[in-house]
Structures are given as structure tokens and as C-alpha cells.
């Protein structure tokens, strides 16, 4: 999970997305307190550019504040359901105090599915081909 302060600029957010090869940053009041303010995604930054606004505005002015979250003890299915229900590609994982501790992305879920499928296929091959 990569965070950005609410008063940091949209330009800084764009640079962090590129540097970390990710599509979403968790916006916190400050880097130290981890109080969840919102999220800013590639799409949010594109909207800023398309509206001809400066990239020097604070992230807090353009971030999504109604954040979909799941608790840390939630299963993968709950995260997937939240993404599907809200038409989003990321959910923020929070602890019992609602502080962000991670992000689950659609890419994570696709990777998980591919891994599970590969394991199942590997086991089927072992069963049907007489491997150890």
C-alpha cells in the first residue's frame, strides 16, 4: 500500500503511481497518522487533466472520499463482491480502528485465480498421469 498526504499535489500523486507501477494511492490526512481521507486513482488524475485543471492542486480536492473498505480478516470473496457491487477496481483493507493497512486490486484477484487454477491443474495432472 502506498499512501499520500491529503495536501500533497496531484502531480506528486501521478509520480507515485508511475514510480510504484500501481493504479491507486490511499490518501491519509498526514503520512504519520494514517487517518483515511480517500483514494486517488489514475482515473481521478485523468479527470483533472481532461478538465484542464492544474496538477498542483491538493489531492484532497479531487480524491474519492467515499471509500469502499474491507476488514483485514475478510476473505477474498468479500473484496471481490465489494468491487463488483460498486464497479471499482480496488478496495482498501482497514484494521479494527479503520486505519488503512493495505489495498486489494482486481489485478490481485486475477492473479490469485490464475495461481489457484494452476495449482488445481497441476494436481489434476499428477493424479491422472501417475506422478508422485
C-alpha positions in Angstrom: 0.0 0.0 0.0 1.3 3.4 -1.0 -0.1 6.5 0.8 -0.1 10.2 0.0 -1.0 13.1 2.2 -4.2 15.0 1.6 -2.3 18.2 1.0 0.2 16.7 -1.5 -0.3 17.7 -5.1 -2.0 15.7 -7.9 1.3 15.9 -9.7 3.0 14.1 -6.8 0.3 11.5 -6.8 0.8 10.9 -10.5 4.6 10.4 -10.0 4.0 8.0 -7.1 1.6 5.9 -9.3 4.2 5.7 -12.0 7.2 5.0 -9.7 5.3 2.2 -7.9 3.5 0.8 -11.1 0.2 0.9 -9.3 -3.3 2.4 -10.1 -4.4 3.8 -6.7 -3.0 5.6 -3.7 -4.5 5.7 -0.3 -5.0 9.3 0.8 -4.3 10.0 4.5 -4.6 13.2 6.5 -0.9 13.0 7.0 1.7 10.3 6.3 2.1 9.8 10.1 -1.4 9.5 11.4 -2.8 7.1 8.7 -6.3 8.6 9.0 -8.1 7.5 5.9 -9.3 10.5 3.9 -9.9 8.9 0.5 -8.2 7.3 -2.5 -6.9 8.8 -5.7 -6.7 6.7 -8.9 -5.3 7.0 -12.4 -8.9 7.8 -13.5 -9.1 10.7 -11.0 -5.9 12.2 -12.4 -7.2 11.8 -16.0 -10.3 13.7 -15.0 -8.1 16.6 -13.6 -6.1 16.7 -16.9 -9.3 16.5 -19.0 -10.8 19.4 -17.1 -7.7 21.5 -17.8 -7.1 22.0 -14.1 -3.5 22.4 -12.8 -1.8 19.3 -11.4 -0.6 21.5 -8.5 -3.9 21.3 -6.7 -4.1 19.2 -3.5 -5.1 15.6 -3.8 -7.9 16.3 -1.2 -9.7 18.3 -3.8 -10.1 15.5 -6.3 -9.8 12.2 -4.4 -12.7 9.8 -4.0 -13.8 10.2 -0.4 -16.5 7.6 -0.2 -14.0 4.7 0.1 -15.1 1.1 -0.1 -13.3 -0.9 2.6 -13.0 -4.4 3.9 -11.6 -5.5 7.3 -8.3 -7.3 7.4 -10.0 -10.6 8.4 -12.3 -10.5 5.3 -11.9 -13.2 2.7 -11.1 -12.7 -0.9 -14.7 -13.2 -2.0 -15.8 -10.2 0.2 -13.3 -8.0 -1.5 -14.4 -9.2 -5.0 -18.1 -8.6 -4.1 -17.3 -5.1 -3.0 -15.5 -4.3 -6.3 -18.3 -5.8 -8.3 -21.1 -4.1 -6.4 -19.5 -0.7 -6.7 -17.9 -1.0 -10.1 -14.4 -0.4 -8.8 -11.0 -2.0 -9.2 -9.6 -1.5 -5.7 -10.8 -1.9 -2.1 -8.9 -0.6 0.9 -8.2 -3.0 3.7 -8.6 -1.5 7.2 -7.8 -2.6 10.7 -10.2 -2.6 13.7 -9.6 1.2 14.1 -10.5 1.9 10.4 -6.9 2.7 9.6 -5.7 1.6 6.2 -3.4 -1.4 6.2 -3.5 -2.5 2.5 -5.2 -2.5 -0.8 -6.7 -5.4 -2.8 -6.9 -4.8 -6.5 -8.7 -6.5 -9.3 -5.2 -7.4 -10.6 -4.6 -9.2 -7.2 -7.8 -11.2 -7.6 -7.0 -12.2 -11.2 -3.5 -13.3 -10.1 -5.0 -15.3 -7.2 -7.4 -17.0 -9.6 -4.6 -17.8 -12.0 -2.5 -19.2 -9.2 -5.3 -21.4 -7.8 -6.2 -22.6 -11.3 -2.5 -23.6 -11.9 -2.4 -25.5 -8.6 -5.6 -27.3 -9.5 -4.4 -28.2 -13.0 -1.0 -29.3 -11.6 -2.7 -31.6 -9.1 -5.0 -33.0 -11.8 -2.0 -33.8 -14.0 -0.3 -35.5 -11.1 -3.5 -37.6 -10.3 -4.2 -38.5 -14.0 -0.6 -39.1 -15.0 0.6 -41.1 -12.1 3.1 -38.6 -10.7 4.4 -38.9 -7.1 
